[in-house]
């Protein structure tokens, strides 16, 4: 696979991740606690490595950028009904 193709695929995946995280941020109530203990723990570890400070007191929305794609997809799957209602979309 060429370097150009690899770069294009990487950009597409990054855009997809960004859009899915945005969906969660706008579609889930701010007061909810949608992350599992494991997801939050991994996100807090990544945040600490990135920022050098603890994320223990941050709301879940501030940590969503630190979830990996599989965690984001699991989050969406668990809260599918809420997200569908919030987006006004059909479940078909």
C-alpha positions in Angstrom: 0.0 0.0 0.0 1.4 3.4 -0.9 2.2 6.1 1.6 -0.5 8.3 0.1 -3.2 5.6 0.5 -2.1 5.0 4.1 -2.3 8.7 4.8 -5.8 8.9 3.3 -7.0 5.9 5.3 -5.6 7.4 8.5 -7.3 10.7 7.8 -10.6 9.0 7.2 -10.4 7.0 10.4 -9.5 10.1 12.4 -12.5 11.9 10.9 -14.8 9.0 11.7 -13.6 8.9 15.3 -14.1 12.7 15.6 -17.6 12.5 14.3 -18.5 9.5 16.5 -17.2 11.3 19.6 -19.2 14.4 18.6 -22.3 12.3 18.3 -21.8 11.1 21.9 -21.1 14.6 23.2 -24.2 16.1 21.7 -26.5 13.1 22.1 -25.9 12.0 25.6 -27.0 14.0 28.7 -24.1 16.0 30.3 -25.3 14.8 33.7 -25.1 11.1 32.7 -22.2 8.8 33.4 -22.0 6.8 30.2 -18.4 5.5 30.5 -17.7 2.2 32.1 -15.2 2.1 35.0 -12.7 0.5 32.6 -13.2 3.0 29.8 -12.9 5.9 32.2 -9.8 4.4 33.8 -8.1 4.0 30.4 -9.1 7.5 29.3 -7.7 9.0 32.6 -4.4 7.1 32.1 -4.1 8.5 28.6 -5.0 12.0 29.7 -2.4 11.8 32.5 0.3 10.7 30.0 -0.8 13.5 27.6 -1.3 16.4 30.0 0.7 15.4 33.0 -2.2 16.0 35.4 -4.9 13.8 36.9 -8.3 13.6 35.1 -10.1 12.1 38.1 -12.4 15.1 38.6 -13.1 15.8 35.0 -16.5 15.2 33.5 -16.8 12.4 31.0 -17.1 14.7 28.1 -13.6 16.1 28.7 -12.2 12.5 28.5 -14.0 11.4 25.3 -11.0 12.3 23.1 -9.0 9.8 25.1 -11.2 6.8 24.2 -10.0 4.6 21.5 -12.3 3.7 18.5 -13.5 0.4 19.9 -14.4 2.1 23.2 -16.3 4.8 21.4 -18.2 2.2 19.3 -19.0 0.3 22.5 -20.3 3.5 24.1 -22.5 4.2 21.1 -23.8 0.6 21.1 -24.7 0.8 24.9 -26.5 4.1 24.5 -28.0 3.5 21.0 -31.6 4.2 22.1 -30.7 7.6 23.6 -28.6 8.6 20.7 -31.3 7.7 18.1 -33.9 9.6 20.0 -31.6 12.6 20.4 -30.8 12.7 16.8 -34.4 12.2 15.7 -33.3 9.3 13.5 -35.2 6.1 12.8 -33.8 2.8 14.1 -34.4 1.2 10.7 
